[in-house]
Each structure stands twice: as C-alpha cells, then as structure tokens.
Amino acid sequence: MKLVVRDRKNAMFHKTLSGASIGDVITSMIATTGQAGVNAFEYFNLLQREHEAVTANPLDYLPWNNQNL
C-alpha cells in the first residue's frame, strides 16, 4: 500500500500523461521485483546491460526468472 501512496504523491510532478504512464510502469516493475525476491537495482541494471537479449527473449528476463540477483 505504501508504494501506491508514494506513487500518488509523486504523480503531481509528472509533466505529461506519458511521463505518468512511464512512472506507473517503473513503480509496477519495482513492486514485482520485490514480490519475486529480486533486487530491483540489479534487475534494472541487467535489463540495460543485456537489452538486445531482452528484446529477443523477453520472457527469459521476467523478474521471477532471475532469482540469482
């Protein structure tokens, strides 16, 4: 619940609807990594380092498939 409240407060600072949508996606991804027991910072770094492989095989890079982070 805290995450939803924090997102609602931060939403006041999004300048566009697109920016707010991206903020919602990132918030959702952080919550999902937390539920999967994955370090969100390491997960986002992995997605950036291996962006070509992520594009080719996105299902392999879902948070619950990366328990070693």
Secondary structure, DSSP 4 states (H G I P E B T S, - for coil): -HHHHHHHHHGGG--SHHHHHHHHHHHHHHHHHHHHT--HHHHHHHHHHTHHHHHH-GGGGSGGG-TT-
